[in-house]
Structures are given as structure tokens and as C-alpha cells.
Amino acid sequence: MAKFGVATRSVLSGRLPWLLLVGGLATGLLAANAARAQSLPVTVEASGDTATVQIGGLGQDLADLTITFDDASGLSAASLGVSAQMVSLSNPALLARLPDPQLTQLQSAIPLLVTIEPPATGGLSFQRTARVEFHTHALSYSAGSSYRLFKAPLGGQFRDITDEVAPGSVRARGTTGGFSQFLVLADLRETGDVIAQKTGWLRDRIDMLPGSEQGAFEAFLDNFEAALAQDDYADAITALDLVRARAAARAGTQLAAEWRATRDVDNHAGELIAGADTLKFSVAYLRDYGQ
């Protein structure tokens, strides 16, 4: 098992870092760090297809992150390249990247920024998907929680990739086909708007596939939208399950299905699986809790 501690310094250079931004951390730290980011120590362990990150500052265990890969190669603490820091909640550049700064909200305490930047020469790769779980006791879970895990390309717009929110105190989980930036927000948008955004993103991903692969996936999404328009949640979810199953079955043959630290391939299958998972979460939320 590989393990190391990272001293308090930022590692932000390079392409496609991961970011997790979480509100609700110790309010006593806010005044000291309002003007600038402050790095925090992290401890990383990696074994098999799983990596864990413990984040602490000033004697506290602030949060932990677990990344579970379908099938990883070259996974080690060093190949992940992890750092953590607290950042200002009023950062205008960050707020401009949210879907709606009024409705997708950072929390009113200190945010925690975690950057996971696999070095291009580190040898990390994985097949299909990685599942990310961010866990913190600083946020309180309740049924129908509005906390969501968001993802963005470096400098790009954030989108919701949540496929589960669980207690303990909050565990926000999402599936991804590649590395980028992540944050946890309270999402107060209407669920129908979220579903429309996720459906549009999934259609855009299908448009990136080889022409021979697009038709079947488009038909599944057409069936999904028709069922959802009739409030037929069971059939809508079945259509998304078919998207996921077809992507998984064709992964590595008709569909590219690998992410590499060299960033020279496009993980089509992994992104389709992740897109179907998060859309299914939102449909189930609409069914159970309404808008």
C-alpha cells in the first residue's frame, strides 16, 4: 500500500486538476483565510483499484475522499498528485462558473479545495469509470438533501454529476469517465431544469460517438424523454438503464473506454455510463421529492 503526506503547499499547475469545494467547515478559520487560499496537509493511500485521501488542518480531520476505479493501472499515491487548500467563498471567477450562483450555492463557511492532478508521466490509467465519494461531518444530511457533487473542466462551467447522496454526515457520490474539477454545492434549482441540462449533455456526448454508434443511443434517449413527459418514471429509468448497459457492453470494442494520464484518448463509454447514472439520480429525485 502506497502512502505519503503532502506538506501545506498548492499544486495547481498542469491540465485537468480535480477540485472539490465544500462549505460548512470550521468557521473560526474563515477570517484567517478570507483574503487568500491556504494549503492544507493531505494523506493519500492507494491500493488495488481504490485511493483514499484524508484532509486535515490545524489538528482537524476536515474531510475524506474515496476514489474507486472500475479497473485501474499504475494507481499510486504519487500518480494521483493530490493537494488541498481553503479558498475564498467570494471568488468571482469561481462563482461565474456555477450554473446559477443564486440557486447553486456555496455554503456560508469555509470551502475546501482539493486538487487531484495526475502527472502525465505518472502512468495512471483506468477503464470505463471512477466513482468519487466526498465525505464530511461538516455538512448535515437529511432525506431529500440538496447537496450535490459538481464537475467542470479546468476553467469551465460546473455541472451536476451526482448519482447518490448518503448520510454520514454527508457523502456526495458521483461517477466520472475522466479527471477534472469537482465541488459540492447546495442545488436549489428545479429538478426539471436539472434533468433538461443533463439530457442535453448526454445528447452532446452521443454526438461525439462514431456515426454507427449514435442511432441506438439516440433512440434510448428519445424513449426516455417520451416516458418522462408522461410522468412514467419507471419507463424513463429503464431507458437510461439501457443507455448504461449498451455503453458498458460495447466498451473497449465499438466504444473507446480508457482514460490515461497522457490525456490522449477520449473515454466515450465511461462518460456515457456516468451521464446515464446522474440523470437516473435526478429522475428518481423528481419521482420521490418533486421539483
Secondary structure as the mmCIF struct_conf table of DSSP 4:
data_model
#
loop_
_struct_conf.conf_type_id
_struct_conf.id
_struct_conf.beg_label_comp_id
_struct_conf.beg_label_asym_id
_struct_conf.beg_label_seq_id
_struct_conf.end_label_comp_id
_struct_conf.end_label_asym_id
_struct_conf.end_label_seq_id
STRN STRN1 ALA A 2 VAL A 6
BEND BEND1 THR A 8 THR A 8
BEND BEND2 GLY A 14 ARG A 15
STRN STRN2 TRP A 18 TRP A 18
STRN STRN3 LEU A 21 LEU A 25
HELX_RH_3T_P HELX_RH_3T_P1 THR A 27 LEU A 29
HELX_RH_AL_P HELX_RH_AL_P1 LEU A 30 ASN A 33
BEND BEND3 ALA A 34 ARG A 36
STRN STRN4 GLN A 38 LEU A 40
STRN STRN5 VAL A 42 SER A 47
TURN_TY1_P TURN_TY1_P1 GLY A 48 ASP A 49
STRN STRN6 THR A 50 GLY A 57
TURN_TY1_P TURN_TY1_P2 LEU A 58 GLY A 59
STRN STRN7 GLN A 60 SER A 73
BEND BEND4 GLY A 74 GLY A 74
HELX_RH_AL_P HELX_RH_AL_P2 ALA A 77 LEU A 80
STRN STRN8 VAL A 82 MET A 86
TURN_TY1_P TURN_TY1_P3 LEU A 89 SER A 90
HELX_RH_AL_P HELX_RH_AL_P3 PRO A 92 LEU A 95
TURN_TY1_P TURN_TY1_P4 ALA A 96 ARG A 97
BEND BEND5 LEU A 98 PRO A 99
TURN_TY1_P TURN_TY1_P5 PRO A 101 LEU A 103
STRN STRN9 THR A 104 GLN A 105
BEND BEND6 SER A 108 ALA A 109
STRN STRN10 ILE A 110 ILE A 116
TURN_TY1_P TURN_TY1_P6 ALA A 120 THR A 121
BEND BEND7 GLY A 122 GLY A 122
STRN STRN11 SER A 125 THR A 136
BEND BEND8 HIS A 137 LEU A 139
TURN_TY1_P TURN_TY1_P7 ALA A 143 GLY A 144
STRN STRN12 TYR A 147 ALA A 152
TURN_TY1_P TURN_TY1_P8 LEU A 154 GLY A 155
BEND BEND9 GLY A 156 GLY A 156
STRN STRN13 ARG A 159 ASP A 160
STRN STRN14 THR A 162 PRO A 167
TURN_TY1_P TURN_TY1_P9 GLY A 168 SER A 169
STRN STRN15 VAL A 170 THR A 176
BEND BEND10 GLY A 177 GLY A 178
STRN STRN16 GLN A 181 ASP A 187
BEND BEND11 ARG A 189 ARG A 189
HELX_RH_AL_P HELX_RH_AL_P4 THR A 191 ASP A 207
TURN_TY1_P TURN_TY1_P10 MET A 208 MET A 208
BEND BEND12 LEU A 209 LEU A 209
HELX_RH_AL_P HELX_RH_AL_P5 GLY A 211 ALA A 229
TURN_TY1_P TURN_TY1_P11 GLN A 230 ASP A 231
HELX_RH_AL_P HELX_RH_AL_P6 TYR A 233 ARG A 250
STRN STRN17 ALA A 251 ALA A 251
TURN_TY1_P TURN_TY1_P12 GLY A 252 GLN A 254
STRN STRN18 LEU A 255 LEU A 255
STRN STRN19 GLU A 258 ARG A 260
TURN_TY1_P TURN_TY1_P13 ALA A 261 THR A 262
BEND BEND13 VAL A 265 VAL A 265
HELX_RH_AL_P HELX_RH_AL_P7 HIS A 268 TYR A 289
#
